[in-house]
Amino acid sequence: MADVTNGQPPPWHASAAYLYALHLDGPALAWEYLRRHPGYRLAWHTQKTDAGAARPWGLCTLEDPALDARDALPNWLNRRARAIRVVPDNDAGPDDRTFEFWRLPGHKALQHDGQGLVVSALWPGCYARLVLAPELHDGMPHAFAVRACRAPCSRYRDMATILDQLTAACQAEPLAATQQRPCPAALQTLHTMQALDASQGGASLREIAKGLFGATEVATDWHADSALRARVRRLVQRGRALVNGGYRELAGLEPVPRAQQGRNRPTPDRP
């Protein structure tokens, strides 16, 4: 059966393995779905040296799909639009802090995207994206800026939250992060990823329900028209939709190009 491998449950049975997904932001979640796309995994193995192979997926460069969002730093095409810009401060006071790249917390990636340097920094509980102004040098007084948009209040709040976390982590980098009780939307994300992995591994809807909600609930509530069966089917369908282009909205990208639509159509669910 699909729910037992060599006498052991398959990896997707362990809900604890998906807990990190409860607190990912949009671009990080987008990566989780993209890396599960069979076509993307094939592109990584066969086209990783092709400079143009990443653009159809919404990336500047291909990222290793074996890395989850805790370790990957995907270079999205629109990363500059969503990033915080770091610029020299020409009106700095004597007590203002200077920019020090090596004091940035966490796992860092420094890349040149053709226009300038872009820094991605990942540490427990936060993922910061910074665009460095060409005239900025290490040790200079600096200021933060964010690109204007149609809904600036939300973006400014996000910027303030990230900068608060960045300031705190620069003083004492956390080894772990505690979070509030996850909201229903976050739990749906966890269940979607778990159901998607199970479906891609060949599990039936019933097997997925047992892994997500337990054998007792399945024995009680599973039948042809049950709400439980419909719920699991929706989770699988949602996961497939996100893998097949829906991830682009999470990353803030334009919808999937028409040429890519129809690839890897979902196979019928086994009951």
Phi, psi and omega in degrees: 000158184288343184266007177220130178233116181053039179081358181243146176297149178293163184303327185291347179293334185276097181299330181299334180290346182254003185298330180298335182289345183294337189235024178275148175274182186302306180299325178292319176295322178303318178297321181301321180281320180298318184292348177268359180283123181302322180294323179291318179299322177294319179298321180298319184281335186247341187229018186298339178267357180276117185297332183264359186289338185276334188299319179300339180266000180088014182244154172280324178220151178288138178247148182296116181292350177287344180269127175277182187294346177284339183239335183280149175231072185297140182261083181292151181298329183259020187301325179297321183295331184262353187271162173270130182270136178251119186233157175297144177257107183277359180232040185285147175270170183294338182261000181289144182280152178265162179280126178227105185303318186284353174270352176297136186280165167078194178279121187244148171228129179245118184228151173256118186264017182098339178247329181175189183274136178234130181250132170244129180232128184234126175214166185307120176093356184203154177220109183254139177238121185234135173254123183268125177298143183303328183274000180277134177232157179301133179093000181271148169300143187218164176222160180252142179223155178227142183294137178292150181210179183288333179236071188293330185302315180296316181294322179293321177297317178299318179298315181298320179297314181295318181293324175298316180293321180296317180297315180295319182289330177294330180279321179204101183293127182286146174273340179205170181228138173259144183230161175290166178304130185296145178279167180304322180297321179293320177295323177297322177299314178302311182295325179296313180296319180294316179294323179296314179298321179295316180296317178294336177275000176096008180287147175280168178300321180295317178297321178296317180299320179296320180290325183275319191239356175099149182294328181295314180294323178295317180298329183275318193245003184270118170203178191304320184250021185286152177295328180295316180296318179296321180297315180295319179299319179295322178299316180294316180296320179296316179299318180294322179296321179292322177294318185271046173116335181296337180299336184297324178294320177299325181276355181079023181263167173294157180302162182302135177302146183301328181297336181269346183294142178095350178289145176049054178300145182299142174272153181302141178287140171277140183293000000 
